[in-house]
Amino acid sequence: MSLPSNFEDLIVEAEQLQLYKKLIIQLNKDLLYANIDLELDKETLPISLKLVLQETVYDLINSKFSDYLNLLYIIDVSEVKIRNLDGSDALRLSEDVTFMILQREWQKVWYKAKYS
């Protein structure tokens, strides 16, 4: 499996394989496990998904850092990839981390669909 290199490619692939709703379900499940107060509707538009998730990540970075780290742990985002990001701009960091979260969630959904 090759991971999509940007948000648009990820969404196109998810919609082509009819797995976009499952992506949202997986994301909601992991947000609940991480005790993050965010539940996305299955009909959420892709751009809304990105913006709401990015806003949540930005808030976690700035005001609830331990919850942010817990979310990354639960979703299983690569620690090495996170450390390689530039943390000097919280907005840019939240955008990059949001995409990494969606990439990882996409991996989970894709593997479940392919091998279940």
C-alpha positions as CSV (number, residue, x, y, z in Angstrom):
1,M,0.0,0.0,0.0
2,S,1.3,3.4,-0.9
3,L,0.0,6.2,1.2
4,P,-1.6,9.2,-0.5
5,S,0.8,12.2,-0.5
6,N,-1.8,14.9,0.1
7,F,-5.3,15.4,1.5
8,E,-7.0,15.6,-1.9
9,D,-5.5,12.2,-3.1
10,L,-6.5,10.6,0.2
11,I,-10.1,11.7,-0.2
12,V,-10.3,10.7,-3.8
13,E,-9.0,7.3,-3.0
14,A,-11.3,6.9,0.0
15,E,-14.3,7.9,-2.1
16,Q,-13.4,5.7,-5.1
17,L,-13.2,2.7,-2.8
18,Q,-16.3,3.8,-1.0
19,L,-14.5,3.9,2.3
20,Y,-14.9,7.6,3.2
21,K,-17.6,7.0,5.8
22,K,-15.6,4.2,7.3
23,L,-12.7,6.7,7.6
24,I,-14.9,9.0,9.6
25,I,-16.2,6.1,11.7
26,Q,-12.6,5.0,12.5
27,L,-11.6,8.6,13.3
28,N,-14.6,9.0,15.6
29,K,-13.7,5.7,17.4
30,D,-10.1,6.8,18.0
31,L,-11.2,10.3,19.1
32,L,-13.5,8.7,21.6
33,Y,-10.7,6.4,22.9
34,A,-8.5,9.5,23.3
35,N,-11.3,11.3,25.2
36,I,-11.4,14.1,22.7
37,D,-14.7,15.9,22.6
38,L,-15.3,15.7,18.8
39,E,-17.7,13.5,16.9
40,L,-18.0,13.9,13.2
41,D,-21.2,13.1,11.3
42,K,-20.8,10.4,8.6
43,E,-22.0,12.9,6.1
44,T,-19.3,15.4,6.9
45,L,-17.8,16.9,3.7
46,P,-14.1,16.3,3.2
47,I,-13.1,20.0,3.5
48,S,-15.1,20.3,6.8
49,L,-13.5,17.1,8.1
50,K,-10.1,18.6,7.4
51,L,-10.9,22.0,8.9
52,V,-12.6,20.7,12.1
53,L,-9.9,18.2,12.7
54,Q,-7.2,20.7,12.1
55,E,-8.8,23.2,14.5
56,T,-9.1,20.5,17.2
57,V,-5.4,19.5,16.7
58,Y,-4.4,23.2,16.9
59,D,-6.4,23.6,20.2
60,L,-4.8,20.5,21.6
61,I,-1.3,21.6,20.8
62,N,-1.8,25.0,22.3
63,S,-3.9,24.2,25.4
64,K,-4.0,20.4,26.1
65,F,-0.6,19.1,25.0
66,S,-0.9,15.8,27.0
67,D,-4.2,15.1,25.3
68,Y,-2.6,15.8,22.0
69,L,0.2,13.3,22.7
70,N,-2.4,10.8,23.9
71,L,-4.3,11.2,20.7
72,L,-1.2,10.6,18.6
73,Y,-0.4,7.5,20.6
74,I,-4.0,6.1,20.3
75,I,-4.1,6.7,16.5
76,D,-0.5,5.4,16.3
77,V,1.0,8.2,14.3
78,S,4.7,7.7,13.8
79,E,6.8,9.4,16.5
80,V,9.7,9.8,14.1
81,K,7.5,11.6,11.5
82,I,6.1,13.9,14.2
83,R,9.7,14.7,15.5
84,N,10.8,15.6,11.9
85,L,8.1,18.4,11.7
86,D,8.9,22.0,12.3
87,G,7.2,23.0,15.5
88,S,7.9,26.7,15.3
89,D,4.6,27.5,13.7
90,A,1.7,25.9,15.5
91,L,-0.8,26.5,12.7
92,R,1.5,24.7,10.1
93,L,2.2,22.0,12.6
94,S,-1.5,21.4,13.2
95,E,-2.0,21.1,9.4
96,D,0.8,18.6,9.0
97,V,-0.3,16.5,12.0
98,T,-3.9,16.5,10.8
99,F,-2.8,15.0,7.5
100,M,-0.7,12.4,9.3
101,I,-3.7,11.5,11.5
102,L,-5.8,11.1,8.4
103,Q,-3.1,9.1,6.6
104,R,-2.9,6.7,9.6
105,E,-6.6,6.3,9.9
106,W,-6.8,5.7,6.2
107,Q,-4.2,2.9,6.5
108,K,-6.4,1.2,9.2
109,V,-9.5,1.5,7.1
110,W,-7.9,0.3,3.9
111,Y,-6.3,-2.7,5.6
112,K,-9.6,-3.7,7.2
113,A,-11.4,-3.4,3.9
114,K,-8.8,-5.3,2.0
115,Y,-8.1,-8.1,4.5
116,S,-11.4,-8.6,6.3
